[in-house]
Amino acid sequence: MQKLKIALILLVLALTSCGYSFRGSESVLPPDIKVVYLPVVENSSPQQGLSILLTESLRDEFERYGAVSISDTLAGSDAVLSARIIDVRRETETVTSGTDTALQLATIISISAELRRDSGILLWSNPLMIISKSFGAESDVVITSSPEFAGGGLGSGDLAGLDSLEVSRGQEQQALEDIVEEVARRVYEEAVLPDF
C-alpha cells in the first residue's frame, strides 16, 4: 500500500513538473488579469435578441474554465471584453432547378471583439470574425439524422406538419444558436487560451 502511495505521488509530481494542465485552466493573459468585465454585446445588425444570446454564451464560456472570472460591473475588474455584432446576413446556397425554390440557406454573422485592460491597453483583438452555418429551408431537405437536427427541439415526425416557412425559421434559429456558441468558443480560445 505504501508503494502505491509513493507511485501516485511521483506520478502527480511528474505531471505537474512537466507543465501538464487541463486545457482551459491556463491563460496567456498577464497574471494580474483575474476579473473581466463583460458588458452586453453591442448589436449593429437588425437581428433582435442576438446581443443577449451572445453575451450569455460568452459568459458561459468564460465561466466554464475559470481561468478568469466574469463581472457584471466595471468596478473591481482588471479588463473589459467588448464585442459587437457587425452584420447578420442570409444567403441562398442551393435552389431547385425548376422553381428556384431555396432548399438550403446560410446565416453569416460578422463580429468584432477586443479585450483591454481597465487602463485601456489592448490585450487581444479580432476586428472581423466571420462565422456561418447552413440549414435546410424545406422539410424535404432537412437531414433528420444530422447532429444539428438531433440537437434541436424537433423530431423527424414533426416536419410533416410544418410548412416551409416554419421549417426555415426553426432551422435558422438553431443555426444562430450554434453560431453564437462558436463565437464564444473562438473568442475564449483566441483571447485566453495558450497555444498548445
NURO-759880 format. One record per residue (C-alpha): residue in one letter; y, z, x; residue number from 0. Coordinates in steps of 0.1 Angstrom, whole numbers, plus 5000, padded with zeros to 4 digits. Last residue first. Layout:
N
- resn  yy  zz  xx  resi
- A  Y  Z  X  NUM $
...
This chain:
196
- resn  yy  zz  xx  resi
- F  5240  4726  4994  195 $
- D  5277  4720  4986  194 $
- P  5294  4753  4977  193 $
- L  5300  4759  4940  192 $
- V  5335  4769  4927  191 $
- A  5358  4739  4919  190 $
- E  5334  4710  4919  189 $
- E  5304  4727  4904  188 $
- Y  5325  4746  4878  187 $
- V  5344  4715  4868  186 $
- R  5312  4695  4866  185 $
- R  5294  4720  4844  184 $
- A  5324  4723  4821  183 $
- V  5327  4685  4818  182 $
- E  5290  4681  4811  181 $
- E  5292  4707  4783  180 $
- V  5322  4689  4768  179 $
- I  5303  4656  4770  178 $
- D  5272  4670  4752  177 $
- E  5294  4685  4724  176 $
- L  5312  4651  4720  175 $
- A  5279  4632  4719  174 $
- Q  5266  4656  4692  173 $
- Q  5298  4650  4671  172 $
- E  5293  4612  4677  171 $
- Q  5257  4614  4664  170 $
- G  5268  4632  4633  169 $
- R  5297  4609  4626  168 $
- S  5275  4578  4632  167 $
- V  5248  4590  4609  166 $
- E  5273  4598  4582  165 $
- L  5289  4564  4585  164 $
- S  5256  4546  4584  163 $
- D  5245  4562  4552  162 $
- L  5222  4593  4551  161 $
- G  5191  4599  4530  160 $
- A  5168  4581  4554  159 $
- L  5181  4600  4584  158 $
- D  5169  4634  4572  157 $
- G  5132  4626  4578  156 $
- S  5139  4622  4615  155 $
- G  5152  4658  4616  154 $
- L  5189  4666  4620  153 $
- G  5206  4695  4637  152 $
- G  5208  4681  4672  151 $
- G  5186  4690  4703  150 $
- A  5158  4666  4692  149 $
- F  5183  4638  4689  148 $
- E  5196  4642  4724  147 $
- P  5160  4648  4737  146 $
- S  5150  4613  4724  145 $
- S  5121  4610  4699  144 $
- T  5144  4602  4670  143 $
- I  5159  4572  4687  142 $
- V  5187  4563  4663  141 $
- V  5187  4525  4659  140 $
- D  5177  4523  4622  139 $
- S  5200  4552  4612  138 $
- E  5229  4531  4624  137 $
- A  5257  4542  4648  136 $
- G  5234  4553  4676  135 $
- F  5250  4573  4705  134 $
- S  5263  4567  4740  133 $
- K  5280  4594  4761  132 $
- S  5309  4590  4785  131 $
- I  5325  4611  4811  130 $
- I  5357  4603  4830  129 $
- M  5372  4629  4854  128 $
- L  5407  4620  4865  127 $
- P  5431  4643  4884  126 $
- N  5403  4664  4899  125 $
- S  5419  4694  4916  124 $
- W  5410  4724  4937  123 $
- L  5428  4753  4954  122 $
- L  5464  4743  4948  121 $
- I  5490  4769  4957  120 $
- G  5509  4780  4927  119 $
- S  5513  4817  4935  118 $
- D  5487  4826  4909  117 $
- R  5464  4804  4930  116 $
- R  5457  4770  4915  115 $
- L  5426  4754  4899  114 $
- E  5430  4719  4886  113 $
- A  5417  4698  4858  112 $
- S  5422  4663  4844  111 $
- I  5401  4648  4816  110 $
- S  5392  4613  4803  109 $
- I  5366  4612  4775  108 $
- I  5345  4582  4765  107 $
- T  5325  4581  4733  106 $
- A  5300  4553  4732  105 $
- L  5288  4532  4702  104 $
- Q  5254  4517  4694  103 $
- L  5244  4495  4665  102 $
- A  5278  4482  4655  101 $
- T  5275  4455  4629  100 $
- D  5284  4420  4641  99 $
- T  5265  4406  4611  98 $
- G  5240  4382  4626  97 $
- S  5240  4392  4663  96 $
- T  5238  4429  4657  95 $
- V  5261  4449  4679  94 $
- T  5257  4470  4710  93 $
- E  5282  4489  4732  92 $
- T  5311  4494  4708  91 $
- E  5337  4516  4724  90 $
- R  5352  4549  4714  89 $
- R  5382  4566  4730  88 $
- V  5392  4601  4739  87 $
- D  5422  4605  4763  86 $
- I  5440  4629  4786  85 $
- I  5422  4661  4778  84 $
- R  5440  4686  4800  83 $
- A  5426  4714  4821  82 $
- S  5443  4743  4839  81 $
- L  5423  4770  4858  80 $
- V  5447  4797  4870  79 $
- A  5441  4819  4900  78 $
- D  5441  4856  4911  77 $
- S  5444  4871  4876  76 $
- G  5458  4905  4870  75 $
- A  5483  4894  4844  74 $
- L  5476  4857  4834  73 $
- T  5457  4867  4804  72 $
- D  5424  4857  4788  71 $
- S  5405  4864  4820  70 $
- I  5374  4847  4835  69 $
- S  5353  4863  4862  68 $
- V  5344  4847  4895  67 $
- A  5309  4842  4910  66 $
- G  5296  4854  4876  65 $
- Y  5272  4826  4870  64 $
- R  5271  4822  4832  63 $
- E  5307  4835  4829  62 $
- F  5321  4803  4845  61 $
- E  5300  4780  4823  60 $
- D  5307  4800  4791  59 $
- R  5345  4800  4797  58 $
- L  5344  4762  4804  57 $
- S  5325  4756  4772  56 $
- E  5349  4778  4752  55 $
- T  5379  4759  4765  54 $
- L  5362  4726  4759  53 $
- L  5355  4734  4722  52 $
- I  5390  4748  4717  51 $
- S  5406  4717  4732  50 $
- L  5383  4694  4712  49 $
- G  5394  4707  4678  48 $
- Q  5412  4675  4667  47 $
- Q  5408  4642  4686  46 $
- P  5442  4626  4687  45 $
- S  5443  4629  4725  44 $
- S  5468  4649  4746  43 $
- N  5448  4681  4743  42 $
- E  5457  4710  4766  41 $
- V  5428  4734  4773  40 $
- V  5435  4769  4761  39 $
- P  5444  4791  4791  38 $
- L  5418  4801  4816  37 $
- Y  5429  4829  4840  36 $
- V  5406  4832  4870  35 $
- V  5396  4866  4884  34 $
- K  5379  4871  4918  33 $
- I  5399  4849  4942  32 $
- D  5403  4872  4972  31 $
- P  5372  4858  4989  30 $
- P  5387  4822  4991  29 $
- L  5369  4799  4968  28 $
- V  5337  4782  4980  27 $
- S  5317  4805  4957  26 $
- E  5282  4819  4956  25 $
- S  5262  4831  4925  24 $
- G  5258  4796  4911  23 $
- R  5227  4787  4931  22 $
- F  5208  4818  4939  21 $
- S  5211  4829  4975  20 $
- Y  5195  4822  5008  19 $
- G  5217  4827  5038  18 $
- C  5189  4830  5064  17 $
- S  5194  4868  5067  16 $
- T  5189  4873  5029  15 $
- L  5155  4855  5028  14 $
- A  5142  4872  5060  13 $
- L  5153  4906  5049  12 $
- V  5137  4902  5015  11 $
- L  5104  4891  5031  10 $
- L  5105  4919  5056  9 $
- I  5110  4944  5028  8 $
- L  5081  4929  5009  7 $
- A  5058  4930  5039  6 $
- I  5067  4966  5046  5 $
- K  5059  4976  5010  4 $
- L  5026  4957  5012  3 $
- K  5017  4974  5045  2 $
- Q  5024  5008  5029  1 $
- M  5000  5000  5000  0 $
